[in-house]
Amino acid sequence: MSRLSLRKAIIATVAIAGVIALLTWGYLEGRKEAAVEREREQPVAPPLRVSLTNGQVVVTLDKETRDRGGLELATPTVAKFHPRTRAYAAVVNLDALAQLQANIRKGQANLSTSKPEFDRLRVLHDANRMVSDKDLNSAEVAWRKDEADLRALEIEAQQGWGDTIAAWLMGGASTLEDLFAGRESLVRVSLPAGMALPASPDTAYVQVSDSATVPARFLSVARKSDPRLQSTDLLYLAQDPAAVLRPGMNITALLPSTVRRDGVILPYSAVVLTGGFAWVYVQQAPGQFARRQIPTDQAADGGWFVAGTFGPADTVVVRGAQLLLSEESRSQIQVGEGKQ
């Protein structure tokens, strides 16, 4: 091989080696760039704010996060509470009452005509016999009949609706107009057999939703009750400005007892529901919160009454508790993903 051929071979070999090196460098740089890009595109997991302290799940939030989430803290309201007995109740359909009112008004109108007519004829009869005995007797029969009919309607009202409503019907009380206009509702509360109260509470509370009650004042013991329930029935007049109670609606009534217990009232806004139970978040230390289960069998004005669980030193999240529950749930998801 001549020197010229050898030189060409060497140059060709060096060129090929250079091309191979360049391709290798490009390939490696491409893989490196792709790895960097994948790492850049991978979502950054937010920091875990949940820890386990002394067997309790604790959520820790800094002030900025608490302010942004609208967390509000408060000390529970200390209260002396009369536990409330739950009883079946129903909103009374007023059709029969309206018909009875119409009948009473008609009876009163008849009596207001027949009695003066009898008095007028009797005066004429006694003065100069200008009215016959027969006409006077007929007028008296009409008056006595109207009087007896109205008395029968009054007895029907007393037996069917109690003395208070019967008095309203006979006297034309304006309360009836509020009932028929839907501004108030008549509620029949049934005490099951075996349930007895020392006295009919002057005020009951009608549960219109899971977290709302309206007050109702006692009217009378109902003279008639549902024979299927074998119950003692009480009639209450419930305030219903929002017209949420509908005739025939089955509801729950809460009747305060004479026993008084000490505890706190937790506002409805403090309560979160998870796992089939109700919870509130209690501050363990500044910015640290743990869940505490509460019973929800005693509804109070504006919240739930809880006895024996909370003290004056407890600070409760009264607004924004859902944010803390979301943090707990997110931490469980992240832990699960980490295991995978």
KOLFI-650515 format. One record per residue (C-alpha): residue in three letters; chain; x, y negated, z negated; residue number from 1. Coordinates in Angstrom, 2 decimals. Layout:
<recs>
REC rest kette east north up nr
REC ALA A X Y Z NUM
...
</recs>
This chain:
<recs>
REC rest kette east north up nr
REC MET A 0.00 0.00 0.00 1
REC SER A 1.30 -3.38 1.00 2
REC ARG A 1.68 -6.27 -1.42 3
REC LEU A -1.18 -8.08 0.26 4
REC SER A -3.56 -5.18 -0.17 5
REC LEU A -2.56 -4.76 -3.81 6
REC ARG A -3.14 -8.45 -4.47 7
REC LYS A -6.62 -8.26 -2.92 8
REC ALA A -7.49 -5.23 -5.00 9
REC ILE A -6.40 -6.94 -8.19 10
REC ILE A -8.40 -10.06 -7.34 11
REC ALA A -11.49 -7.99 -6.56 12
REC THR A -11.17 -6.08 -9.83 13
REC VAL A -10.79 -9.29 -11.86 14
REC ALA A -13.83 -10.81 -10.08 15
REC ILE A -15.96 -7.76 -10.75 16
REC ALA A -14.88 -7.77 -14.40 17
REC GLY A -15.76 -11.46 -14.66 18
REC VAL A -19.22 -10.86 -13.21 19
REC ILE A -19.81 -7.96 -15.59 20
REC ALA A -18.70 -10.08 -18.55 21
REC LEU A -20.95 -12.93 -17.46 22
REC LEU A -23.96 -10.63 -17.09 23
REC THR A -23.24 -9.06 -20.48 24
REC TRP A -22.98 -12.48 -22.15 25
REC GLY A -26.20 -13.61 -20.50 26
REC TYR A -28.02 -10.47 -21.62 27
REC LEU A -26.80 -10.81 -25.22 28
REC GLU A -27.65 -14.52 -25.33 29
REC GLY A -31.12 -13.76 -23.94 30
REC ARG A -31.79 -11.18 -26.62 31
REC LYS A -30.53 -13.55 -29.31 32
REC GLU A -32.78 -16.36 -28.02 33
REC ALA A -35.77 -14.00 -27.88 34
REC ALA A -35.15 -12.88 -31.45 35
REC VAL A -34.94 -16.50 -32.59 36
REC GLU A -38.16 -17.32 -30.72 37
REC ARG A -39.98 -14.37 -32.26 38
REC GLU A -38.85 -15.42 -35.70 39
REC ARG A -39.94 -18.99 -34.99 40
REC GLU A -43.40 -17.89 -33.82 41
REC GLN A -43.98 -15.56 -36.77 42
REC PRO A -46.50 -17.17 -39.21 43
REC VAL A -44.99 -18.37 -42.42 44
REC ALA A -46.80 -16.85 -45.38 45
REC PRO A -47.85 -19.45 -47.91 46
REC PRO A -46.31 -19.05 -51.35 47
REC LEU A -48.03 -16.73 -53.76 48
REC ARG A -49.70 -18.67 -56.57 49
REC VAL A -51.00 -15.63 -58.47 50
REC SER A -49.17 -13.76 -61.21 51
REC LEU A -49.91 -11.20 -63.88 52
REC THR A -49.37 -12.54 -67.40 53
REC ASN A -50.13 -10.44 -70.48 54
REC GLY A -52.43 -8.27 -68.42 55
REC GLN A -54.34 -11.28 -67.06 56
REC VAL A -54.40 -12.51 -63.49 57
REC VAL A -53.28 -16.15 -63.60 58
REC VAL A -53.62 -18.63 -60.73 59
REC THR A -51.13 -21.50 -60.78 60
REC LEU A -51.78 -24.67 -58.77 61
REC ASP A -49.75 -27.87 -58.70 62
REC LYS A -51.46 -31.21 -59.23 63
REC GLU A -51.51 -32.06 -55.53 64
REC THR A -53.31 -28.83 -54.68 65
REC ARG A -55.75 -29.27 -57.56 66
REC ASP A -56.57 -32.81 -56.49 67
REC ARG A -56.95 -31.81 -52.86 68
REC GLY A -59.28 -28.94 -53.85 69
REC GLY A -61.41 -31.18 -56.05 70
REC LEU A -60.84 -29.26 -59.29 71
REC GLU A -62.59 -30.78 -62.29 72
REC LEU A -62.03 -29.63 -65.86 73
REC ALA A -64.20 -30.08 -68.92 74
REC THR A -64.74 -28.72 -72.41 75
REC PRO A -67.95 -26.63 -72.61 76
REC THR A -70.92 -28.34 -74.22 77
REC VAL A -71.47 -26.99 -77.72 78
REC ALA A -75.15 -26.18 -78.25 79
REC LYS A -77.57 -24.70 -80.75 80
REC PHE A -79.80 -22.61 -78.57 81
REC HIS A -83.05 -20.75 -79.01 82
REC PRO A -82.66 -17.50 -77.06 83
REC ARG A -85.36 -17.09 -74.46 84
REC THR A -87.50 -14.03 -73.98 85
REC ARG A -88.11 -13.05 -70.37 86
REC ALA A -91.70 -12.38 -69.37 87
REC TYR A -93.54 -11.66 -66.17 88
REC ALA A -95.41 -14.61 -64.73 89
REC ALA A -97.40 -15.58 -61.66 90
REC VAL A -98.55 -18.83 -60.13 91
REC VAL A -102.33 -18.87 -60.33 92
REC ASN A -104.37 -19.20 -57.16 93
REC LEU A -106.69 -22.16 -57.73 94
REC ASP A -109.46 -21.24 -55.25 95
REC ALA A -111.72 -19.84 -57.99 96
REC LEU A -111.00 -22.84 -60.21 97
REC ALA A -111.87 -25.26 -57.41 98
REC GLN A -115.14 -23.42 -56.77 99
REC LEU A -115.97 -23.49 -60.47 100
REC GLN A -115.25 -27.21 -60.58 101
REC ALA A -117.61 -27.76 -57.62 102
REC ASN A -120.33 -25.74 -59.34 103
REC ILE A -119.91 -27.69 -62.57 104
REC ARG A -120.08 -31.02 -60.75 105
REC LYS A -123.23 -29.90 -59.00 106
REC GLY A -124.73 -28.72 -62.30 107
REC GLN A -123.86 -32.01 -63.97 108
REC ALA A -125.44 -33.93 -61.08 109
REC ASN A -128.61 -31.84 -61.33 110
REC LEU A -128.81 -32.40 -65.08 111
REC SER A -128.16 -36.12 -64.70 112
REC THR A -131.26 -36.25 -62.49 113
REC SER A -133.66 -33.80 -64.19 114
REC LYS A -133.18 -35.06 -67.78 115
REC PRO A -133.94 -38.75 -67.02 116
REC GLU A -136.89 -37.67 -64.87 117
REC PHE A -138.35 -35.64 -67.72 118
REC ASP A -137.82 -38.57 -70.14 119
REC ARG A -139.57 -40.96 -67.72 120
REC LEU A -142.56 -38.67 -67.22 121
REC ARG A -142.90 -38.04 -70.95 122
REC VAL A -143.13 -41.77 -71.63 123
REC LEU A -145.86 -42.15 -69.04 124
REC HIS A -147.63 -39.06 -70.29 125
REC ASP A -147.62 -40.19 -73.89 126
REC ALA A -148.61 -43.81 -73.07 127
REC ASN A -151.74 -43.49 -70.99 128
REC ARG A -151.91 -40.00 -69.57 129
REC MET A -150.87 -41.20 -66.14 130
REC VAL A -148.86 -37.97 -65.83 131
REC SER A -150.55 -34.61 -66.17 132
REC ASP A -149.48 -31.95 -68.62 133
REC LYS A -148.64 -29.70 -65.69 134
REC ASP A -146.24 -32.22 -64.14 135
REC LEU A -144.62 -32.89 -67.49 136
REC ASN A -144.17 -29.17 -68.13 137
REC SER A -142.64 -28.68 -64.67 138
REC ALA A -140.18 -31.51 -65.31 139
REC GLU A -139.23 -30.00 -68.64 140
REC VAL A -138.71 -26.57 -67.09 141
REC ALA A -136.40 -28.12 -64.46 142
REC TRP A -134.43 -30.00 -67.11 143
REC ARG A -134.10 -26.97 -69.39 144
REC LYS A -132.97 -24.81 -66.45 145
REC ASP A -130.30 -27.32 -65.37 146
REC GLU A -129.11 -27.59 -68.98 147
REC ALA A -128.89 -23.80 -69.33 148
REC ASP A -127.12 -23.44 -65.96 149
REC LEU A -124.50 -26.01 -66.95 150
REC ARG A -123.98 -24.35 -70.31 151
REC ALA A -123.47 -21.00 -68.54 152
REC LEU A -120.84 -22.61 -66.32 153
REC GLU A -119.07 -24.03 -69.37 154
REC ILE A -118.99 -20.57 -70.98 155
REC GLU A -117.65 -19.11 -67.72 156
REC ALA A -114.90 -21.73 -67.72 157
REC GLN A -113.98 -21.03 -71.35 158
REC GLN A -113.88 -17.27 -70.88 159
REC GLY A -112.03 -17.37 -67.58 160
REC TRP A -109.67 -20.30 -68.07 161
REC GLY A -109.46 -21.08 -71.80 162
REC ASP A -110.75 -23.96 -73.85 163
REC THR A -108.27 -26.56 -72.56 164
REC ILE A -109.04 -26.11 -68.87 165
REC ALA A -112.75 -25.73 -69.63 166
REC ALA A -112.65 -29.13 -71.32 167
REC TRP A -110.90 -30.59 -68.26 168
REC LEU A -113.59 -29.16 -65.99 169
REC MET A -116.44 -30.47 -68.09 170
REC GLY A -114.81 -33.89 -68.57 171
REC GLY A -113.40 -34.37 -65.05 172
REC ALA A -109.79 -34.78 -66.26 173
REC SER A -107.27 -36.24 -63.81 174
REC THR A -104.92 -33.34 -64.60 175
REC LEU A -107.05 -31.18 -62.34 176
REC GLU A -106.33 -33.50 -59.44 177
REC ASP A -102.59 -33.07 -60.05 178
REC LEU A -103.12 -29.31 -59.95 179
REC PHE A -105.10 -29.33 -56.73 180
REC ALA A -102.64 -31.78 -55.15 181
REC GLY A -99.71 -29.45 -55.95 182
REC ARG A -97.89 -31.87 -58.25 183
REC GLU A -98.28 -29.35 -61.07 184
REC SER A -98.83 -25.59 -61.07 185
REC LEU A -100.82 -23.32 -63.32 186
REC VAL A -98.74 -20.35 -64.46 187
REC ARG A -100.05 -17.21 -66.13 188
REC VAL A -97.40 -15.62 -68.37 189
REC SER A -97.95 -11.97 -69.28 190
REC LEU A -96.47 -10.54 -72.45 191
REC PRO A -96.16 -6.77 -72.00 192
REC ALA A -97.66 -4.46 -74.58 193
REC GLY A -95.46 -4.38 -77.66 194
REC MET A -93.96 -7.82 -77.07 195
REC ALA A -95.13 -10.23 -79.73 196
REC LEU A -94.19 -13.81 -80.48 197
REC PRO A -94.63 -15.50 -83.89 198
REC ALA A -96.45 -18.30 -82.06 199
REC SER A -97.06 -19.31 -78.48 200
REC PRO A -94.13 -21.61 -77.60 201
REC ASP A -95.24 -25.16 -76.80 202
REC THR A -92.74 -25.19 -73.93 203
REC ALA A -91.74 -22.39 -71.60 204
REC TYR A -89.31 -22.47 -68.70 205
REC VAL A -90.30 -21.16 -65.30 206
REC GLN A -87.43 -19.79 -63.25 207
REC VAL A -87.81 -21.12 -59.69 208
REC SER A -84.41 -19.81 -58.51 209
REC ASP A -81.37 -17.97 -59.86 210
REC SER A -79.97 -21.19 -61.28 211
REC ALA A -82.94 -23.52 -61.76 212
REC THR A -85.85 -23.71 -64.15 213
REC VAL A -88.71 -26.15 -64.61 214
REC PRO A -90.45 -26.84 -67.93 215
REC ALA A -94.04 -25.80 -68.53 216
REC ARG A -96.29 -26.80 -71.42 217
REC PHE A -98.61 -24.43 -73.22 218
REC LEU A -102.35 -24.76 -72.53 219
REC SER A -104.08 -21.82 -74.13 220
REC VAL A -104.27 -18.07 -74.48 221
REC ALA A -106.09 -16.66 -71.49 222
REC ARG A -109.35 -14.99 -72.47 223
REC LYS A -109.00 -12.46 -69.67 224
REC SER A -105.86 -10.55 -68.73 225
REC ASP A -104.87 -8.00 -66.12 226
REC PRO A -106.12 -4.62 -67.42 227
REC ARG A -103.38 -2.85 -65.45 228
REC LEU A -100.67 -4.57 -67.48 229
REC GLN A -102.40 -4.34 -70.87 230
REC SER A -100.82 -7.64 -71.69 231
REC THR A -101.51 -10.80 -73.62 232
REC ASP A -101.65 -13.66 -71.14 233
REC LEU A -100.72 -17.27 -71.81 234
REC LEU A -101.53 -20.20 -69.55 235
REC TYR A -98.91 -22.88 -68.93 236
REC LEU A -98.86 -26.04 -66.85 237
REC ALA A -95.57 -26.30 -64.96 238
REC GLN A -94.14 -29.48 -63.55 239
REC ASP A -93.62 -28.93 -59.83 240
REC PRO A -92.64 -32.22 -58.15 241
REC ALA A -90.78 -30.40 -55.37 242
REC ALA A -93.77 -28.10 -54.73 243
REC VAL A -91.61 -24.96 -54.82 244
REC LEU A -94.22 -22.87 -56.64 245
REC ARG A -96.81 -21.26 -54.39 246
REC PRO A -100.13 -19.64 -55.42 247
REC GLY A -99.67 -15.92 -55.96 248
REC MET A -95.88 -16.18 -56.33 249
REC ASN A -94.40 -13.73 -58.85 250
REC ILE A -91.82 -15.43 -61.04 251
REC THR A -90.05 -15.11 -64.39 252
REC ALA A -90.90 -17.20 -67.44 253
REC LEU A -88.49 -17.82 -70.28 254
REC LEU A -90.08 -18.22 -73.72 255
REC PRO A -87.89 -19.75 -76.46 256
REC SER A -87.78 -17.80 -79.70 257
REC THR A -87.67 -19.25 -83.21 258
REC VAL A -84.16 -17.84 -83.79 259
REC ARG A -81.33 -20.30 -83.19 260
REC ARG A -77.79 -19.32 -82.11 261
REC ASP A -74.57 -21.28 -81.76 262
REC GLY A -72.65 -21.26 -78.51 263
REC VAL A -71.85 -23.32 -75.43 264
REC ILE A -73.59 -24.19 -72.19 265
REC LEU A -71.55 -23.56 -69.04 266
REC PRO A -72.77 -25.53 -66.00 267
REC TYR A -73.93 -23.61 -62.95 268
REC SER A -71.18 -25.29 -60.90 269
REC ALA A -68.51 -23.58 -63.04 270
REC VAL A -69.69 -20.06 -62.23 271
REC VAL A -68.39 -17.89 -59.39 272
REC LEU A -69.70 -14.47 -58.45 273
REC THR A -67.50 -11.55 -57.48 274
REC GLY A -67.65 -7.81 -57.98 275
REC GLY A -71.26 -8.06 -59.08 276
REC PHE A -70.42 -10.19 -62.15 277
REC ALA A -70.35 -13.87 -63.08 278
REC TRP A -67.05 -15.56 -64.02 279
REC VAL A -65.60 -18.91 -65.00 280
REC TYR A -61.99 -20.05 -64.86 281
REC VAL A -60.39 -21.12 -68.14 282
REC GLN A -57.18 -23.17 -68.24 283
REC GLN A -54.40 -21.20 -69.98 284
REC ALA A -51.78 -23.93 -69.66 285
REC PRO A -51.54 -27.07 -67.52 286
REC GLY A -52.15 -25.94 -63.94 287
REC GLN A -52.66 -22.27 -64.89 288
REC PHE A -56.12 -20.64 -64.82 289
REC ALA A -57.52 -17.20 -65.62 290
REC ARG A -60.95 -15.74 -64.97 291
REC ARG A -63.32 -14.89 -67.83 292
REC GLN A -66.53 -12.91 -67.39 293
REC ILE A -69.75 -14.39 -68.78 294
REC PRO A -73.31 -13.08 -69.24 295
REC THR A -76.09 -14.78 -67.30 296
REC ASP A -79.13 -13.58 -69.20 297
REC GLN A -79.79 -16.86 -71.03 298
REC ALA A -80.54 -19.77 -68.71 299
REC ALA A -80.37 -23.20 -70.31 300
REC ASP A -80.93 -26.68 -68.95 301
REC GLY A -78.24 -27.13 -66.30 302
REC GLY A -76.35 -23.92 -66.92 303
REC TRP A -75.93 -20.66 -68.81 304
REC PHE A -75.86 -20.35 -72.58 305
REC VAL A -73.00 -18.18 -73.85 306
REC ALA A -72.50 -17.30 -77.51 307
REC GLY A -69.30 -16.16 -79.22 308
REC THR A -66.95 -16.31 -76.21 309
REC PHE A -65.87 -19.93 -75.90 310
REC GLY A -64.65 -22.45 -78.45 311
REC PRO A -64.03 -26.19 -78.59 312
REC ALA A -60.39 -25.67 -77.57 313
REC ASP A -61.29 -24.04 -74.23 314
REC THR A -61.06 -26.05 -71.03 315
REC VAL A -63.16 -24.75 -68.14 316
REC VAL A -63.06 -25.46 -64.41 317
REC VAL A -66.49 -26.99 -63.86 318
REC ARG A -65.98 -27.81 -60.18 319
REC GLY A -63.77 -26.20 -57.54 320
REC ALA A -63.63 -22.73 -59.09 321
REC GLN A -64.16 -21.18 -55.66 322
REC LEU A -60.68 -22.40 -54.64 323
REC LEU A -59.13 -20.38 -57.46 324
REC LEU A -61.11 -17.29 -56.50 325
REC SER A -59.94 -17.71 -52.89 326
REC GLU A -56.31 -17.83 -54.09 327
REC GLU A -56.83 -14.56 -55.96 328
REC SER A -58.34 -12.90 -52.90 329
REC ARG A -55.55 -14.19 -50.63 330
REC SER A -52.88 -12.84 -52.95 331
REC GLN A -54.46 -9.39 -52.79 332
REC ILE A -54.43 -9.53 -48.98 333
REC GLN A -50.76 -10.60 -48.90 334
REC VAL A -49.74 -7.85 -51.32 335
REC GLY A -51.56 -5.33 -49.13 336
REC GLU A -49.81 -6.58 -45.99 337
REC GLY A -46.43 -6.44 -47.77 338
REC LYS A -46.96 -2.77 -48.60 339
REC GLN A -47.74 -2.03 -44.96 340
</recs>
